[in-house]
Structures are given as structure tokens and as C-alpha cells.
Amino acid sequence: MEESVKRFIEKHQLLRPGQTIVLGVSGGSDSMALLHYFNEIRSKQDLRIIAASVDHGLRGEESRQDLQLVADICEEWDIEFKGVQCDVASYKQEHKLGTQQAARTLRYQFFHEMMQEAGADALALGHHGDDQAETMVMQLIRGTNIDALKGIPITRPFATGRIIRPFLSVSKQEIRTYCKKKGIRLREDPSNQEDTYTRNYLRLHVLPLLKEKNPRLSEHLQLMSERVREDLSYLNAQAEQALKAVVQLEPAGPEAAFDIVDFQTLPTALQRRTFHLILNYLYDGRTMDLSYIHEEQFFAMLDPVVANARLDFPDNLSLHRNYGRISFYFGKKDESSPYHFELQPGESIMLPNGSELTAKTTACRDAKEDQYTFACDVTHVKLPLIIRTRQDGDRMTLKGMSGSKKIKDIFIDQKVPIEQRADWPIVTDQSGNILWLAGLKKSNIGKKDSQGNWLQLHYKYKEEM
């Protein structure tokens, strides 16, 4: 086993001479083998090693004896030791966590403090190849994302350095053989033989069956984990570039948005990873209860037949499609309050959405009338003008039409985003005749040449101001 672990450490550059290493030690075979292995190599590698042990307070006197065993062996082997007792039961109740999650949280808090106190370079843990196999099978059962094949990382950043797992290259049986060969005293947690938890069930009932078909299962899955991580590292790097190229990220909120046409120029694999990067950005790395169903719902929104749609994700995150654009934001967009203003020629009014409408009269019709300018014979209009938001049943008569058209249908035809429709300005006269859906459509009222004055309106849209 020693040679296998040595090659694994060298391959992944897990250790350097002169480092300070904190060892997570529980008293079981995995961690006690780890403690023994590092004790054997510390003088050759010029390592400072510190054993850190946690009594979770879940098994009374038994767990206190586990802690004492580690303390006794560290004294015997002249290894620095620090142990702590935690009240997992109280922490679990206070934070509404499961037992295992509460224990893990307190354990890693202690390890974090130990590393900071010692200025340590690494925290070494005793996870082995069978742990890797259990993790990968468990993740495959629970999810459909390719990330499920990543398994336990060999190393990752933590506290003042990183976590390292030198035993991922060896099996549980190899560790047991090592402990027996070296005469290492152990205390195994009897709860490991209970199949209440999914991990234990897989360890006791599923993995043995798989190993009957392939005795080298743990080794093969560890190699698969390494290859998947390498491939995903490349995909994530490409997705990071795609994110910068096609997605607009807004720290305020935070929010994100992209044009669907641009997004769909990416290969499907990059679309998927970019989608998850967006979520990671918005959730700020928090683990959320997301499944493949959320991903499928998102990709359904990209279908060309969909014009407008909305999805609700965990933690009040909304995804909103408006024609060719998808936006991500938390909560509901502020609902616009209805407004109703009067406007006389020679006046301007600033609207709640930040746009501006100006009215004036001129002696002749302005030949430069455009999308944002409306003109009509003032004698055909009953002043003052009304500037208001839409109302149920609003219709207007358009140039060249014998009948009228619903304002709602005009918004749809013009592909106005749903969230902008509620506060879009509608211009009417005192008789209620809709003259202008500002910036979009004009009525044909008073459009014939006139010898009198002309009423001219100018709409300055907020994005142009």
C-alpha cells in the first residue's frame, strides 16, 4: 500500500518538504492508517504533523474513548494532538440540520480553526477508493448531471491551504491489511454497520455486488473521476468565455440576461454549463435544491415557438422569456402603478418609467415626423391631452384600418416585453380617443392637411435620455 500511496502523492503533487499538515483522525482504520503513514514519512519529508480529533458527542462514552485512543497514540508516537468535544445534537436542533450534516459542519469548523492556528499547508483526510466508489454511485442515483461523475476531489482549497486525500488510490481492504500488518490499534464506529443512511446501504449491500463483477471497481472509478474532472475543467473554461461573450451580468440584484439567438450559437454542452454558471453566479455558490427538471424547463424556454414564459426557481429566482431574450432576477419585478396625467401644448411631462413626453403647437405640419413624433390637426382633438397607462378593453384605430385593434395585440405584434407593457404611455384626448401608443403606433385622427395649427408630440424614450 505504501508504494501505491507514494506514487499517488507524487502524481498529484500533494506534499512538499517542510510543510505543516493537519491530519483528521477519528480512531477508525482509515484515519489511523493515515496517521501511521504520515508518522512514517514525516522525517524524510521534513513534515510537521498535527492530529486533530473530534468527539461529536453522539455515542457517549464510546466516542470519548475514540478521542482518548487518538490522544494516547499521538503521545506514544510523539505527534502533536488537539481534540475537541462538540454538541452535535444541540447544533442540529438550532440550525435545523440532519445529524450527519451537523456533525460534518462542526468537524470542518474545527479543522479550519486548527489550520489557521497552525498556519498549516494542508488538511489530510483518510478517504479511500471505496469511499470514492460509494460517492459516485450515490451521486448517480440522485442526479443526472455529468458533475455526478466527479466524485470526491483529490484536493481542494481550504482554510490556509488545501484539503488532500492521499488514500483515494487504495481500497478499504488494503487499509485494513496495512493496519493489521503494522499492529495499529483501532476503534471502529459501530454505526458504520447500520444501513439506515444511503451511503452505508451502498457500502454494505451494493458495492460488494459490483466488486464481484469487477474487483478493481474502486481503482477504475477513481481514474474515471480524475478524467471527468479534467474534461469538466476544460468545459468550464470554455463556458466561462461563453458567459462573458453572450451573457450580461448585473451585480445589482444580482441579475443576468442574454439574447436567445446568441446563446444558441453555443454547442449544447456549453449552453448547459453556461446555464449552470449563471445559476452559480446568481446564487453566489450556494447549494440549491435544483434538479434535471429545472434544466429541462430552462431549455424548453429556448424553443422558438415560445414567445413569453416564466419559471420560478428556488430562493425566489425568476426566469423570464420575452420574445428573443431571457432574464434571470430575484423576486418579482416592481409592479408599475397606473398613472393619469394631463398635458397641454407647451408643456412637458416626465413619466414614472423615466421617459418624457413634450407637446407643442405649430403653424404647419412638421415633415420630419418619425417613430417618436406624432402630429395631428389640433381642431380634431379635445384638449388637454391625457397621458395614462393601459386599461382593460383599450383599442385604437390605425392608419389604413377600417376597424380597431386591441392595445394588447399591438404590444404582442411589436414584441414589447411583458414587464414594460403596464407602464407604457398611451395618449388620448379628453373624449377618450387614443391618438398614440407612444413610440409604437399612431391613429389616423386629424392627419389630413389643415389650414389651422398642428399639435405635435415628442416621446423621448428612457433608454435614449
C-alpha positions as CSV (number, residue, x, y, z in Angstrom):
1,M,0.0,0.0,0.0
2,E,2.8,2.4,0.9
3,E,4.2,2.4,-2.7
4,S,0.7,3.0,-4.2
5,V,0.1,6.0,-1.9
6,K,3.6,7.3,-2.6
7,R,3.0,7.3,-6.3
8,F,-0.4,8.9,-5.9
9,I,1.0,11.7,-3.8
10,E,3.8,12.3,-6.3
11,K,1.5,12.2,-9.3
12,H,-0.8,14.8,-7.9
13,Q,1.9,16.8,-6.1
14,L,0.1,16.6,-2.7
15,L,3.1,17.2,-0.5
16,R,6.2,19.3,-0.4
17,P,9.1,19.0,2.1
18,G,8.8,21.3,5.1
19,Q,5.0,21.6,5.1
20,T,2.7,21.6,8.1
21,I,0.0,19.0,7.8
22,V,-3.1,18.7,10.0
23,L,-4.5,15.1,10.0
24,G,-8.2,14.4,10.6
25,V,-8.1,11.4,12.9
26,S,-11.2,9.6,14.3
27,G,-9.7,6.4,15.7
28,G,-11.1,4.2,12.8
29,S,-8.9,2.2,10.4
30,D,-8.8,4.8,7.6
31,S,-7.6,7.7,9.7
32,M,-5.4,5.7,12.0
33,A,-3.6,4.3,8.9
34,L,-3.3,7.9,7.7
35,L,-1.7,8.9,11.0
36,H,0.7,6.0,10.9
37,Y,1.6,6.6,7.3
38,F,2.4,10.3,7.9
39,N,4.4,9.4,11.0
40,E,6.5,7.1,8.9
41,I,7.3,9.7,6.2
42,R,7.5,12.9,8.3
43,S,11.2,12.8,9.0
44,K,12.1,12.0,5.3
45,Q,9.8,14.8,4.1
46,D,10.6,17.2,7.0
47,L,6.9,17.5,7.8
48,R,5.3,18.9,10.9
49,I,2.2,16.8,11.5
50,I,-0.7,17.6,13.9
51,A,-3.5,15.2,14.7
52,A,-7.0,16.8,15.0
53,S,-9.8,14.6,16.5
54,V,-13.5,15.4,17.1
55,D,-15.8,13.8,19.6
56,H,-19.3,14.6,18.2
57,G,-21.0,13.6,21.4
58,L,-23.3,11.2,19.7
59,R,-22.2,7.9,21.3
60,G,-21.5,8.9,24.9
61,E,-18.5,7.1,26.5
62,E,-17.7,5.2,23.3
63,S,-16.9,8.4,21.3
64,R,-14.9,9.8,24.3
65,Q,-12.8,6.6,24.2
66,D,-12.2,7.1,20.5
67,L,-10.8,10.5,21.2
68,Q,-8.7,9.2,24.1
69,L,-7.2,6.4,21.9
70,V,-6.0,9.0,19.3
71,A,-4.6,11.2,22.1
72,D,-2.7,8.2,23.6
73,I,-1.2,7.0,20.3
74,C,-0.1,10.6,19.4
75,E,1.6,10.8,22.8
76,E,3.2,7.4,22.1
77,W,4.4,8.4,18.7
78,D,5.4,12.0,19.7
79,I,2.8,13.6,17.4
80,E,1.1,17.0,18.2
81,F,-2.5,16.4,19.1
82,K,-5.6,18.5,19.7
83,G,-9.1,17.2,20.4
84,V,-12.4,18.8,20.9
85,Q,-15.9,17.7,22.0
86,C,-18.9,19.0,20.1
87,D,-22.6,19.1,20.9
88,V,-24.0,18.0,17.6
89,A,-27.4,17.3,18.9
90,S,-27.9,21.0,20.0
91,Y,-26.3,22.4,16.8
92,K,-28.6,20.1,14.7
93,Q,-31.7,21.4,16.5
94,E,-30.7,25.0,16.4
95,H,-29.8,25.1,12.7
96,K,-32.5,22.5,11.6
97,L,-29.9,20.2,10.0
98,G,-29.6,16.4,9.7
99,T,-27.3,14.6,12.1
100,Q,-24.6,13.9,9.6
101,Q,-24.7,17.4,8.1
102,A,-24.5,19.0,11.6
103,A,-21.6,16.7,12.6
104,R,-19.7,17.5,9.3
105,T,-20.2,21.2,9.7
106,L,-18.8,21.3,13.3
107,R,-16.0,18.9,12.3
108,Y,-14.8,21.1,9.4
109,Q,-15.1,24.3,11.6
110,F,-12.7,22.7,14.0
111,F,-10.3,21.7,11.2
112,H,-10.5,25.2,9.8
113,E,-9.6,26.7,13.2
114,M,-6.7,24.2,13.6
115,M,-5.2,25.1,10.2
116,Q,-5.4,28.8,10.9
117,E,-3.9,28.3,14.4
118,A,-1.0,26.2,13.0
119,G,-0.6,28.1,9.7
120,A,-1.0,24.7,8.1
121,D,-0.4,24.0,4.4
122,A,-2.9,21.1,4.1
123,L,-5.6,19.1,5.9
124,A,-5.1,15.4,5.1
125,L,-8.2,13.1,5.3
126,G,-8.4,9.4,5.1
127,H,-11.0,9.0,2.3
128,H,-10.1,5.9,0.2
129,G,-11.0,4.3,-3.1
130,D,-14.2,2.6,-1.7
131,D,-15.4,6.0,-0.4
132,Q,-14.9,7.3,-3.9
133,A,-16.9,4.4,-5.4
134,E,-19.7,4.9,-2.9
135,T,-19.9,8.7,-3.6
136,M,-20.0,8.3,-7.3
137,V,-22.7,5.6,-7.2
138,M,-24.7,7.7,-4.7
139,Q,-24.4,10.8,-6.9
140,L,-25.5,8.8,-10.0
141,I,-28.6,7.7,-8.1
142,R,-29.5,11.2,-7.0
143,G,-28.8,13.3,-10.2
144,T,-28.4,13.3,-13.9
145,N,-25.8,16.0,-14.3
146,I,-22.3,14.9,-15.5
147,D,-21.0,16.5,-12.4
148,A,-22.3,13.4,-10.6
149,L,-19.3,11.6,-12.0
150,K,-16.7,13.9,-10.4
151,G,-16.7,12.2,-7.1
152,I,-14.6,13.2,-4.2
153,P,-11.8,15.7,-5.2
154,I,-8.2,14.7,-4.6
155,T,-7.5,18.2,-3.4
156,R,-9.4,21.5,-3.0
157,P,-8.7,24.9,-1.3
158,F,-9.5,25.0,2.4
159,A,-8.6,27.5,5.2
160,T,-4.9,28.4,5.0
161,G,-4.1,25.8,2.4
162,R,-6.0,22.9,0.9
163,I,-7.5,19.5,1.7
164,I,-5.6,16.5,0.4
165,R,-6.8,12.9,0.2
166,P,-3.7,10.6,-0.3
167,F,-5.6,7.3,0.2
168,L,-8.0,7.6,-2.8
169,S,-5.7,5.3,-4.7
170,V,-6.2,2.4,-2.3
171,S,-9.1,0.2,-1.2
172,K,-10.6,-0.3,2.3
173,Q,-9.3,-3.8,2.3
174,E,-5.7,-2.6,1.6
175,I,-6.0,-0.2,4.5
176,R,-7.2,-3.0,6.8
177,T,-4.3,-5.2,5.8
178,Y,-1.9,-2.3,6.4
179,C,-3.3,-1.7,9.9
180,K,-3.0,-5.4,10.7
181,K,0.5,-5.6,9.4
182,K,1.6,-2.6,11.4
183,G,-0.2,-3.6,14.5
184,I,-2.2,-0.3,14.7
185,R,-4.7,0.0,17.5
186,L,-8.2,1.0,16.3
187,R,-11.7,1.9,17.4
188,E,-14.3,1.4,14.7
189,D,-17.6,3.3,14.9
190,P,-20.4,0.6,15.1
191,S,-22.8,2.9,13.3
192,N,-20.9,2.2,10.1
193,Q,-22.6,-1.2,10.1
194,E,-26.1,0.3,10.1
195,D,-27.7,0.6,6.7
196,T,-30.1,3.4,7.7
197,Y,-28.1,6.0,5.7
198,T,-27.8,5.7,1.9
199,R,-24.0,5.7,2.0
200,N,-23.9,2.8,4.5
201,Y,-26.5,0.9,2.5
202,L,-24.4,1.2,-0.7
203,R,-21.3,0.2,1.2
204,L,-22.9,-2.9,2.8
205,H,-25.1,-4.2,0.0
206,V,-24.4,-2.6,-3.4
207,L,-20.7,-2.2,-3.7
208,P,-19.9,-5.8,-2.7
209,L,-22.1,-7.0,-5.6
210,L,-20.4,-4.6,-8.1
211,K,-17.0,-5.8,-6.9
212,E,-17.9,-9.4,-7.6
213,K,-18.1,-8.3,-11.3
214,N,-15.1,-6.1,-11.1
215,P,-12.7,-6.5,-8.1
216,R,-10.8,-3.3,-9.3
217,L,-14.0,-1.2,-9.3
218,S,-12.7,1.4,-6.8
219,E,-9.5,1.9,-8.8
220,H,-11.4,2.2,-12.1
221,L,-13.9,4.7,-10.6
222,Q,-11.1,6.8,-9.2
223,L,-9.5,7.0,-12.6
224,M,-12.8,7.9,-14.1
225,S,-13.2,10.7,-11.5
226,E,-9.9,12.1,-12.5
227,R,-10.7,12.1,-16.2
228,V,-14.1,13.5,-15.7
229,R,-12.7,16.4,-13.7
230,E,-10.1,17.1,-16.4
231,D,-12.8,17.2,-19.1
232,L,-15.1,19.3,-17.0
233,S,-12.3,21.7,-16.2
234,Y,-11.9,22.3,-19.9
235,L,-15.7,22.6,-20.5
236,N,-15.9,25.1,-17.6
237,A,-13.1,27.2,-19.0
238,Q,-14.9,27.3,-22.4
239,A,-18.2,28.1,-20.6
240,E,-16.6,31.0,-18.7
241,Q,-15.6,32.5,-22.0
242,A,-19.1,32.0,-23.4
243,L,-20.6,33.6,-20.3
244,K,-18.5,36.7,-20.9
245,A,-19.4,36.8,-24.6
246,V,-23.1,36.3,-24.6
247,V,-24.5,36.9,-21.1
248,Q,-24.9,40.3,-19.4
249,L,-24.4,40.0,-15.6
250,E,-25.6,42.8,-13.3
251,P,-24.2,42.8,-9.7
252,A,-27.3,44.8,-8.6
253,G,-29.9,42.3,-7.8
254,P,-28.0,40.2,-8.9
255,E,-29.4,39.7,-12.4
256,A,-28.4,38.1,-15.7
257,A,-29.8,38.2,-19.2
258,F,-29.0,37.1,-22.7
259,D,-30.3,37.1,-26.3
260,I,-31.5,33.6,-27.2
261,V,-30.1,33.7,-30.8
262,D,-26.6,34.5,-29.4
263,F,-26.9,31.8,-26.7
264,Q,-28.0,29.1,-29.2
265,T,-24.9,29.7,-31.3
266,L,-23.1,27.8,-28.5
267,P,-22.8,24.0,-28.6
268,T,-25.4,22.3,-26.4
269,A,-22.8,21.2,-23.9
270,L,-21.6,24.8,-23.5
271,Q,-25.2,26.0,-23.2
272,R,-25.8,23.6,-20.4
273,R,-22.6,24.6,-18.5
274,T,-23.2,28.3,-19.1
275,F,-26.7,28.0,-17.7
276,H,-25.2,26.4,-14.5
277,L,-22.5,29.2,-14.3
278,I,-25.3,31.7,-14.4
279,L,-27.0,30.0,-11.5
280,N,-23.8,29.7,-9.6
281,Y,-23.2,33.5,-10.1
282,L,-26.8,34.4,-9.0
283,Y,-26.9,32.0,-6.1
284,D,-23.3,33.1,-5.1
285,G,-22.1,29.5,-4.9
286,R,-24.9,28.4,-2.5
287,T,-26.1,24.8,-2.9
288,M,-29.7,24.9,-4.0
289,D,-32.3,22.2,-4.5
290,L,-32.1,22.1,-8.3
291,S,-32.6,19.0,-10.4
292,Y,-32.5,18.0,-14.0
293,I,-36.2,19.1,-14.2
294,H,-35.1,22.7,-13.7
295,E,-32.6,22.3,-16.5
296,E,-35.2,20.8,-18.8
297,Q,-37.6,23.6,-18.1
298,F,-34.9,26.2,-19.0
299,F,-34.1,24.5,-22.3
300,A,-37.9,24.3,-23.1
301,M,-37.9,28.1,-22.8
302,L,-35.5,28.4,-25.7
303,D,-37.9,26.8,-28.1
304,P,-38.7,29.2,-31.0
305,V,-42.5,28.6,-30.6
306,V,-42.4,30.2,-27.1
307,A,-42.9,33.9,-27.1
308,N,-43.3,34.7,-23.4
309,A,-42.8,32.4,-20.4
310,R,-41.8,32.5,-16.8
311,L,-40.2,29.9,-14.5
312,D,-39.8,30.1,-10.7
313,F,-36.6,28.6,-9.3
314,P,-35.7,28.1,-5.6
315,D,-35.0,31.1,-3.3
316,N,-37.4,33.3,-5.3
317,L,-35.3,33.3,-8.5
318,S,-37.4,34.0,-11.6
319,L,-36.5,33.2,-15.3
320,H,-38.5,35.3,-17.7
321,R,-38.6,35.0,-21.5
322,N,-39.7,38.0,-23.5
323,Y,-39.6,37.0,-27.2
324,G,-35.9,36.7,-28.0
325,R,-34.5,37.5,-24.6
326,I,-34.3,35.6,-21.3
327,S,-33.8,37.4,-17.9
328,F,-32.9,36.0,-14.5
329,Y,-33.8,38.0,-11.4
330,F,-34.8,37.6,-7.8
331,G,-38.3,38.3,-6.7
332,K,-40.9,40.0,-8.8
333,K,-40.1,43.0,-10.9
334,D,-41.7,46.1,-9.3
335,E,-45.3,46.3,-10.4
336,S,-46.0,49.6,-12.1
337,S,-48.6,51.8,-10.6
338,P,-51.3,53.1,-13.0
339,Y,-50.9,56.8,-13.8
340,H,-53.1,59.5,-15.4
341,F,-51.7,62.9,-16.3
342,E,-53.0,65.9,-18.3
343,L,-50.8,67.6,-20.8
344,Q,-51.3,71.0,-22.6
345,P,-49.4,72.3,-25.6
346,G,-46.2,74.0,-24.5
347,E,-45.7,71.5,-21.6
348,S,-43.5,68.5,-20.9
349,I,-44.1,65.7,-18.5
350,M,-41.7,63.1,-17.0
351,L,-43.3,59.7,-16.8
352,P,-42.7,57.2,-13.9
353,N,-40.7,54.9,-16.2
354,G,-38.2,57.7,-16.8
355,S,-39.4,58.7,-20.3
356,E,-40.6,62.2,-21.3
357,L,-43.5,63.5,-23.4
358,T,-43.5,67.0,-24.8
359,A,-46.4,68.8,-26.5
360,K,-46.4,71.9,-28.7
361,T,-48.5,73.6,-31.5
362,T,-47.0,74.7,-34.8
363,A,-48.4,76.6,-37.7
364,C,-47.6,73.8,-40.2
365,R,-47.1,70.1,-40.1
366,D,-43.5,69.0,-39.4
367,A,-42.3,67.0,-42.4
368,K,-39.8,65.2,-40.1
369,E,-42.4,63.2,-38.2
370,D,-40.9,59.9,-37.1
371,Q,-41.4,56.9,-34.7
372,Y,-41.1,59.2,-31.7
373,T,-43.0,62.2,-33.0
374,F,-46.8,62.4,-33.5
375,A,-48.7,65.2,-35.3
376,C,-52.4,65.9,-35.9
377,D,-54.7,68.8,-36.7
378,V,-55.4,70.4,-33.3
379,T,-59.0,71.2,-34.3
380,H,-59.8,67.4,-34.3
381,V,-58.5,67.0,-30.7
382,K,-60.2,67.9,-27.4
383,L,-57.6,69.3,-25.1
384,P,-56.0,68.8,-22.6
385,L,-54.4,65.6,-23.6
386,I,-54.5,62.6,-21.2
387,I,-51.3,60.5,-20.7
388,R,-52.2,57.3,-19.0
389,T,-51.4,53.6,-18.6
390,R,-53.5,51.0,-20.4
391,Q,-56.9,49.9,-19.3
392,D,-58.9,46.7,-20.0
393,G,-60.5,46.8,-23.4
394,D,-58.3,49.6,-24.8
395,R,-58.5,49.7,-28.6
396,M,-57.3,52.1,-31.3
397,T,-57.9,52.7,-35.0
398,L,-54.7,52.6,-37.0
399,K,-54.0,54.2,-40.4
400,G,-55.4,52.0,-43.2
401,M,-57.7,50.0,-40.9
402,S,-61.4,50.1,-41.2
403,G,-61.8,48.8,-37.6
404,S,-59.9,49.0,-34.4
405,K,-57.2,46.8,-32.8
406,K,-56.6,45.9,-29.2
407,I,-53.7,47.6,-27.5
408,K,-52.8,44.1,-26.1
409,D,-52.4,42.7,-29.6
410,I,-50.3,45.7,-30.7
411,F,-47.9,45.0,-27.8
412,I,-47.7,41.4,-28.8
413,D,-47.1,42.3,-32.5
414,Q,-44.4,44.8,-31.6
415,K,-42.8,42.3,-29.2
416,V,-42.9,44.6,-26.2
417,P,-41.6,42.8,-23.1
418,I,-44.4,41.9,-20.7
419,E,-42.9,43.9,-17.8
420,Q,-42.8,47.1,-19.9
421,R,-46.4,47.0,-21.0
422,A,-48.0,48.0,-17.7
423,D,-46.4,51.5,-17.7
424,W,-46.2,52.2,-21.5
425,P,-47.7,55.6,-22.2
426,I,-51.0,55.9,-24.1
427,V,-52.0,59.3,-25.3
428,T,-55.7,60.2,-25.6
429,D,-57.8,63.4,-25.9
430,Q,-60.5,64.4,-23.4
431,S,-63.0,62.4,-25.4
432,G,-61.0,59.2,-24.7
433,N,-59.9,58.7,-28.3
434,I,-56.5,57.0,-28.4
435,L,-54.2,59.1,-30.5
436,W,-50.9,57.4,-30.0
437,L,-49.3,54.4,-28.4
438,A,-46.2,56.3,-27.8
439,G,-43.2,55.2,-30.0
440,L,-45.2,52.3,-31.4
441,K,-48.5,53.0,-33.3
442,K,-50.4,56.2,-34.3
443,S,-54.1,56.7,-35.0
444,N,-55.2,58.5,-38.2
445,I,-57.2,61.2,-36.3
446,G,-56.7,64.7,-37.8
447,K,-54.0,63.5,-40.3
448,K,-55.4,65.4,-43.3
449,D,-53.8,68.7,-44.4
450,S,-55.2,71.6,-42.4
451,Q,-55.1,75.4,-42.7
452,G,-55.1,75.6,-38.9
453,N,-52.5,74.8,-36.2
454,W,-50.9,71.3,-35.7
455,L,-50.5,69.6,-32.4
456,Q,-47.0,67.9,-32.2
457,L,-45.9,65.4,-29.6
458,H,-42.4,64.1,-29.0
459,Y,-41.7,61.0,-27.0
460,K,-38.2,60.6,-25.5
461,Y,-37.8,57.0,-24.5
462,K,-35.8,56.5,-21.3
463,E,-33.0,54.5,-23.0
464,E,-32.3,57.5,-25.2
465,M,-32.1,60.0,-22.4
